Amino acid sequence: ITDSRLLFSKEDANAELLGPLKATNVQFGDVLATQIGNNFLSTFARGVKINNRPLYSQVNTNQITLTGAIQAGWDVELYRNKVLIDQQLSLPEGRYLFENIDLLYGANTFELIFYGPQGQVDRKVEEYLVNGNSLEAGQDFYEMSVTEQGEQLLNNSSYKSAKDGWQFSGRYERGINDYISVYTGLSALNNDDGANESTYALGSNISIFDKVLVNIDYEQSSNDEKELEIALRSELAGQSLRFSIQDETRRLNSNQQNNLLNSAKIYEFYIAGRTPDIGYGSFSYQNTATHLQSNLFEDQFRLGNIFNYTIGGYSFNNNLQWSDNDLFYGSSRLQKRFGRVSTRFGVNYTFKPEREITSYEAQFSRTLTSSLQGELTLRHQLQNNITLAELDLNWQADLFSLNSYFNVDTDDNWRVGLFSRVSLGFDTINKGYFINKRSLVNSGSLMVHVYLDENNNGVFDKGDKNIEGVRVKGLQNYRRADTDENGMALLSGMPANLTTDIIVDSESLPDPFYVTANDGFSFTPRAGFVEYMDIALNNSSEIEGTVYKQGAETNDVAAYATIKLFDESGSKVAQTQAAYDGYYLFTDLRPGKYKAVIDGQFKNRKSLKNTQQILVNLPARGDVVAGVNFILTEKQKTQGYIANIGSFSSLSILKTYYQLIKRNILKDAQQAPFYVKDEESARYILALGYAKTELSQLKSMCETMQTKGLECSVQEQKISH
């Protein structure tokens, strides 16, 4: 064994770990020392690390690290705002890691696209909005670690560290107000060779009018190394901008006996974005310009450009890097899927010091069987005239994965590799162990039990049965699993502390009359935990009937009426429209009590009103309830008089006005106020009273309202009721 790591951790979103420390995360074993500043150089070492950072949000608005599990042999591409910024190919260890990625001002949409050997495509999106200070006024966080550098929990003779000894690292940050935050950090190393080291760091994040974010970072060590960086980030016309100035002093090597220091100033400008989509594909880019001044080396000026163009299933990416020290090189890649074969073609080239193609490659992947995938890579390096061929075979079983590769080149070098992954967990409900091919330690897992709730009591009890073959999905983390003969499905490899919605794929239900007892639920995975949830299914019911309009002798059908269905809580659960013959149908209804109503706008438009109230009780066994008919009748129109105290163009304005004046009118009103809609003017009228012929009472009410400064008049009005 050349390397091994063992880590134990515990998390608590409520910050109730370690008593007064109010920690959210505690780790011991092989940990990374706390990063006190931007220059983070550390390796895994045995020790302890604790912090109270929130588990669900990003505190550091300067950089981010993206890591997670991936099926062995898969490729992963990292896009930031549609621009390809990094990729990792044919990962054999089943884990991807992108470290210290700069965050831009504004929206940072990171899209991870995973490509399987048989052409599968999986996606994961993480969004980070940087538009100001990440800490609110008075909010503070800490992190500290104690590690023994050079030593791991399971020591390996091949493991070495440049700086051995006990190291303490700590960082504290606090929000001064909603626009300014500060941080400070300290690291002290008691080196085994006696050359002790200490480093301190401090900095601040400043938001200017929520338009510009200024980052100031300073770091200095006891061996005279130091760095000051000032960075400004903003956004202009949808394009992200970043300008930074860095002044640093570094030793040429880590030996303190060598007093040769290199002082350098680095100026960098960065702009990235995408052009509007005008129907000819999608184009995105990022440009960098860097100027470096040094007291020991020649000054350098560098330019870089990366662009990505996608159209019609083709994806073309190009990367160019130029430097005034006679270097100019680049790479291009074209990707396309043809039927069941995924292809990727790439070429690396230089313009300076010589114009030549340095290497090119082609990659083909295809499904061989339902569980076996193959990938062939051909690569030729022109500088040393070596051709390499590699064949990868990936076997994805239900309980484990087995990946192998064999490569050989024309220089008589060959290599064979075999990698397998299996995880063991314990089901606390069924008291049994289970095996899974995904990692259960660094990510969260959810065990879902799907059953048919025959009595609709929400509890799995006698008479209920497990349902096999139901697909359960996590929407935001792209996880899915099918239930076994015990109705159990395991969603594993879920990113920790990222909430996702859990639903049942209705198309996978074995009986078309099954429905879920609810619409799903939200779930927040915890690293290393296997949570348990029940999902109940019900026998669905149907309601059908006809909408009639009452006539003098017979009832006529009312075509195209809108019918709404409400549950006991008053929430609308379904809506449908009757056909030309008045027939309507509701399907996939859960057990319970429902109320069916005709849409009010339809009744007003047709000048109709209800004659009955429709209540339906659907049983747990499922049923087809037929003959749930509506009989509507025409509204009666009566000519009379009203006391008008206001005419309005909308009902909401009328109601607002009524709330303002009701305290003045209710004690003198002899009838309950109401409103009518005048069909000719299409306006809403607020009325204090109604009379068919007698006007004296209405006139008296209006005179009373007028003494209070309110307009009021008696008018003739036709009222439908």
TAURZI-V554690 format. One line per field, one symbol per residue. ss: DSSP state (H for helix, E for strand, L for the rest). phi: phi as a letter, one per 20 degrees, with the letter a starting at -180 (. if undefined). A space follows every 10 residues. Layout:
# TAURZI-V554690
ss=???
phi=???
This chain:
# TAURZI-V554690
ss=LLLLLLEEEE ELLLLLELHH HLELEEEEEE ELLLLLLLLL LLLLEEEEEE ELLLLLLLLL LLEEEEEEEL LLLLEEEEEE LLEEEEEELL LLLLEEEEEE EELLLEEEEE EEEEELLLLL EEEEEEEEEE LLLLLLLLLE EEEEEEEEEL LLLLLLLLLL LLLLEEEEEE EEEEELLLLE EEEEEEEEEE ELLLLLEEEE EEEEEEEELL LEEEEEEEEE ELLLLEEEEE EEEEEELLEE EEEEEEEEEE ELLLLLLLLL EEEEEEEEEE EEEELLLLLL LEEEEEEEEE EEEELLLLLE EEEEEEEEEE ELLEEEEEEE EEELLLEEEE EEEEEEEELL EEEEEEEEEE EELLLEEEEE EEEEEEELLL LEEEEEEEEE ELLLLEEEEE EEEEEELLLL EEEEEEEEEL LLLEEEEEEE ELEEEEELLL LEEEEELLLL LLLEEEEEEE EELLLLLLLL LLLLEELLLL EEEELLLLEE EELLLLLEEE EEEELLLLEE EEEELHHHLL LLLEEELLLL EEEELLLLLE EEEEEEEEEL EEEEEEEEEL LLLLLEELLL LEEEEELLLL LEEEEEELLL LLEEEEEEEL LEEEEEEELH HHHHHHLEEE LLLEEEEELL LLLEELLLLE EEEELLEEEE EEEEEEEELL HHHHHHHHHH HHHHHLLLLL LLLEEEEELL LLEEEEEEEE ELLLLHHHHH HHHHHHHLLL LLEEEEEEEE L
phi=.ebbcccdbb cbfeldemlf flfdbccbpe cefgeebfee cbcfbfrcbc bdfffdbeef eebbddbreb fgnedcdddd lmdfdabcdl feembdbddl efeefnfdee dedddefenf cccbccdcdd crfedegneb ccbbbccdfn ccfdfcfeec cfcepfcdcb bccbefbfdc ccbbbbccde ffenefcbbc bbabdcddll ccddddccbb dfdmebbccc cdcbbclmde cbccccdccc ffbefffeef dddbccdccc bbrbeffdnd ndccbbcccc ccdcedcffc ccccbccccc blnecdcccc cccfemcbba bcbccaddme decbdcbdbc dcfceaeeab bccccbfecf ccccbdcdcc dffdlddccc ddccddefdb ccccbbcbcf emdbbccccc cbcdccefee lbebdbeefd eececcdddd beefdldmcf cgnfcfdene edcdfedldb bdfefemdcd edmegfmdfc edcdfffeff dfeecffbeo bebdfcfndd ecbecedcfe ccccacdddf dfdcedfdfm feddcdefen efdabbcfff enfcbdclef fqeccdcegf fffffeldbf dbddccdeff fnadedmeed cdcffeddeb cceedrccec fffgffffff dffedffdfe cffbccdfff eldededeac bfcfdfffff fffffffend fbbebfbede b
